[in-house]
Amino acid sequence: MDALSGLIDTQGVRGVLGARIAAGEDWGWWSAETPGAAFHAVTAGTVWIAPEGGDPVQLLPGDLLLLPSGGAHALASDPDTLARTSPQRSDDPLVAGDGTVRMGRGSARTHILCAHYAHDPVTSAPLLAALPPVLLLRGQGEDEGLAETVRLVGRELAAPRPGSPVVLARLIDVLLVQALRAWLAREDDSAASPLHAVRDPAVSAAMALIDAAPGDAWTVTRLAREAAVSRATLARRFPAILGETPAAYLTRRRLDLAARRLRDTDDTLEVIAQHVGYTSVYAFSRAFRRQQGVPPGRFRVAARAGTIAS
């Protein structure tokens, strides 16, 4: 497992298919704030999008727009319509029998796949928080794999067949990975974050080792040896690039895994503590309460009731 795969897997980041828009002329649609990240991929035609309080941007075929915070935004056929689209003034969509959202007048010229991404609410440090408020990736000039996947999406939207919703749902997850790859390839920000750490060979190797076996008795010395880097280098670069020490990352990773097991299984605290690398329930419970704010037993009840905030 590489570091990016580990981050996506451990935080349970998943895409959820939203609207499939087929639009003609003269239309505007207000998209309210959503949990997680909002995502739009244009496979044909053009669309104008403006985040609430932000500048408008035109998306062309092959372009993708990601709003990591899921903020409200307007979509429209042209700048004038965009300017007058708001929560109080939004066209009513017509949903076809196949689930496609029809917008505007005349035949469909623009096709857009809308989705959102969310992380498992019991995990810490949301992965997409490191991204800018608006992430625009152009179909031309970005990663070729990203462009090819958008073309696959376009074919499914243009000619839906049996199983198309399943195909689109899988492609949404692929698009996120490829969007993150494209952003990392062009991003030069040195701010400490899990995503920036993916680009550092030594730190990402150490992260991947922890993600693959969080219950192991990892030390900086062992991580450095298996990552093929000196202990001093790893001890210096890990917190500088990731924003926390290897020990802190290991602890957070273990407790995120424990939180999932508390919610999803009936395992005893003893079993969970041992599984995530703690030698006693007492030590595990203390660490868990420091991270989650409540003891494991109370957390299990709240998580199963769905009252854990993301």
N, C-alpha and C positions, 0 to 999 in steps of 0.2 A: 504494500500500500504506500503510495506517495503522499506527500503532505497535503496537497489540495484535496485528493480523494478522502483522506482521513478527516479533514475539516468538514467536508460536505456530509460524510457518513456519520460522524460523531454528533454533529449538530442536527441531524435529521432534516436537512434542507430538501424540500420537495416542491415541485411545481404543480400548480392546479390550473387546469384548462378553464379559461373564462369565455369571453365572447369570440365568435368568429364573425368578423364584420365584412359584409359585402356592400359597398357604398357607391352611390351614383354622384349626382351633383347637389350642391346647396344643402349641406347638412351640418349640424353641430350637436355634439353630445357631451354632457358633463359627467365625468367619472368621479364619484365620491371617494373619499379616503378609504383605503382598505388595509386590513392587517397584512403585514409582510410587505414585499416589494411588488410593485406593479410593472408589467412588462408588455411591450408592444413590438411586433415584428411585421413589417410591411412587405408583402410578397408581390404586389402589383399596384400600380397607380401611386398616388401621393396622399399624404395627410399632414395637417398642421396640428401640433400639440403644444400646449402651454401649461406648465405646472402652475398651480394657484400662486399668484404673486410673482411668477417667473417670466422669463422671456420666451416668446414663441419660437419654435423650430420646425422646419419642414423635413419630413421623412420621405425618402425616395425608395424605390424597390430595392430590397435587400437590407435596408437600414433597421436597426433595433434601438429601442429606447428603454432604459431600465430606471425606475424611480425607487431606489432602495428603501425609502421610508414609506412607500405606498401612499404618498400625498395625493390630494385631490387634483384633478387636471381636466382640461378641456381638449376635445378632439374635434376637428372640423375639416371641411373640404377646402377652405381658403382662408386667408388672413382676416377678411372682413367678418365672415361668419364666426371665426374663432373669437374675435374681439367681443362679440355680443353673446357668446355662449356662457352660461353661468348656471348655478343651481336653480335659479328661478326661470331660466330660459334655455331649455334643452329639448331637442327633438325626441319624440317618442319612437323607439325602435319597433320594427315589425319582426317578430321571431318566426322564421319559416319552420316547416315541419322537420327539417334536418338539424334544427338548432342554430342555423345561421341567422345573424342579426342583419336585417336589411335597413339601410339608411339612405336618405336622399332621394332625388328624382332620377328617373331614367334607368338605363341599364347599369349594372355594377361595373365600375372601372377600377375601384380600389379594394384590395383585399388585405385585411389586417388580422393577425392572430393576437389575441389579448390573453394574458395569463397573470398569475401572481405566484410569488414564492414565499414560503414561510418556513421557519425553523421550529424544531421541537421546543415547545414552551418550557420544558423542564431543564433545558441546557443553558449554559451561560455564554456570554460573549458572542452575540449574533455575528455570523460570518460577514454579512453584507453591510454591516455598520461601517466598515473601512472604506466603502465606496463613496464617491462624490454624490451630492443630492440628485443630480441628473447625469446619467451615463448614456451617452449617445455613441453608437458604433455604426460606422458607415459600411454599406455593403461593398463598396469599392475601397480597396486599400487596407482592409483588415484581414484577419486570418482567413485563409481560403476554406478551411473546414467550416468556419462559421457561415460563409456565403453559401457553401454547398448545402448545409443543413437548412438554411432559409429557403433554398430552392426546393428541397424536399417538402418543407411545410407548404410552399406555394402549390405544389402538385396535389397535395392532399386537399387543400382548400378549393382549388379550381375544379377538381373532379372527385368529390367524396365517394368512397367505396365502403363496403362492409368492413368494420374495424377501424375506420378512420379516426374516431375519437381516441382509441387506444394508441394508435400510431402518433397522433398529435401530442398526447400526454407524455409519451416517452421522449419525443423530440424536444419538448419544453425543457426537460431535465438536461438533455444534451446541449441545448442552446445556452443554458446558464453556464455550464462548464466552459464552453467555447467563448462565451462573452467574457468570463473571468480571465481566460487565457489571453484573449486579445487585449484586455485592459492592462494586464500585468506586463505584456510585451511592450506597451507604449508608455506605461506609467513610470515617472522618475521621482515620485514623492518618496522621501526617506522616512516618513512617519512610521513609528513602530506599530505593527498590527499583524494579525495572523496571515493576511493575504500577502503583505510585503515579505513576510518571512518565507513564503513559498519560493521566492526567487533566490534565496541564499542556500547554496548546496549543503553546507554543514548544518545550519539550523533546520532546514526542511528535512534532512536525513534524520536528525535527532527527534523531530516532531513525529515523523512517520514511525520510528521505532516505538515511541511511547504509545501512539495511537493503535499500533498493531497488538501491543501487549501491555496495557496499562496496569495490570496486576503484578507485573514483574518488579523485582527490587532494583529499580534503576538508580544509578548514581551518575554524577557528571562524568566521572572517570570511565564508567562502562559505556555511557552514551558516546563519549568522545572516541573511545576505542572502536566501537562498532560503526561510527560515522566516519571513521578514518580521518580524524582531525585531532589536534592537540587539546588537552584538557583546558589549558589557559585560553586558547582561541575560542572554544565553545562557551566557556564560562563568561567570556567577554561579549561575544557576538550575540548569544541567545537573548539576553535581556535587552540589548541595544536594538535588536531588530524586531523581536516579538513583543517586547514591553513587559516581560515577566521572566523570572528565572526558570531553569529547567524543573526545579522542585515545585515551583508554583504551578507551572503548566501541567506537570504530572498529577498534582493534587486535584486541580480543576477537572482534568480529564477523568480521573477516577470517580470523582463525586458526580459528574454528569452521568457517567455510566450507572452509578448506584441509583441516581434519581430515576432513570428509566426503569431499572429493575424493580424498584419500589412500586412504581406505578403499574408496570406490565406483568409482574409475576407475584406469586405468593411466597417467594423465598423468604426465609427467616433473616433477621438482621445478621446473625452469625454467618450464614451462607453468603450473603451479599458482601459483608465486610471482608471475608476471606477472598472472595472472587476479585475484588478490586484492590487487593494488596494490603489490607489492614490486619494486624495480628490480634486485635481485640475489638469487641463491639464498642467498648468505651471510647477507644481512640477514634474509631470510625464515626461514632455519634457526635463527638466533639467537633471533628473536622466538618462533618456534614452540616451541623447547626451553624458553624461560622459562615459557610458559603450560602446556605439557603435561608437562614434566619429562623428555622424551626427544626425540631428534632425529626429523625427519620420516620417515626411512627405517625406523627401528625402530618408530615409531608405526604405520606402514602395516602392518607384519607383525603387530603385536599386535592392531590393530583388525580385521584380516581373520580372525584366529584367534579373535576374540570374547573377548579377555582384557582389554579396556579396561573398567574399572569405571565405572558411571554415577554 
